Amino acid sequence: MTELKCSVRSCSFQKDDCCCRGNITVEGAHANRNSETSCGSFEEKKTCGCANSTGEPPKMSDVTCEAVNCKFNEGRKCHAKDIQVAGSNACTCMETECASFCCA
């Protein structure tokens, strides 16, 4: 499990710079830099508030990672201690990125 910080204010799961979703998928199978990754779990915010049942961001999240070139990817799971998802004004998942991506 990974501590997940998120600055994508336009995502329905984002609250207080954290992600309220318990699991996300980082896309970008052939990425060589963070701008070639994206949060495949992004959903554009239609209403305000958090998306999970408690309304509070979980402390840790399960992060599936398709970015096989990232040094934190082990068996399609992110093993970084913490990651940052960026893209503050994103309207689609392609406008987000894993800012913690590090090419192996």
Steps between C-alpha positions, in 0.01 A plus 500: 500500500614849414428843645326679215504879470292658225494860375240432229230730639266424209478129593195379690723290730733783607461664841754695704787403262422131552316235300179363655502197273655195666670387179616661176667392178799689360502462122790540260633157413785637288564820698854630532407820689217603730323703228442169318304356795144572612254412773260259333264531797440874448135604489414862434329660798132566431407582860700595806610257766685178542407173332553239769250399768677669792571825318860491619807415293653161590850512644630244250387401151548199277669626182501278192779618272516431128816712459741206473802730462448658844746388767215480754298253288525146634256254348267780382476644853654827614746444783595864555451617857288786369401638161360824363238515225501839323288689249311764694263611220459164326182425307607150392732235640752584225549841664617335824835339577686306763745768611695234692582293191872422486642318199691190607 
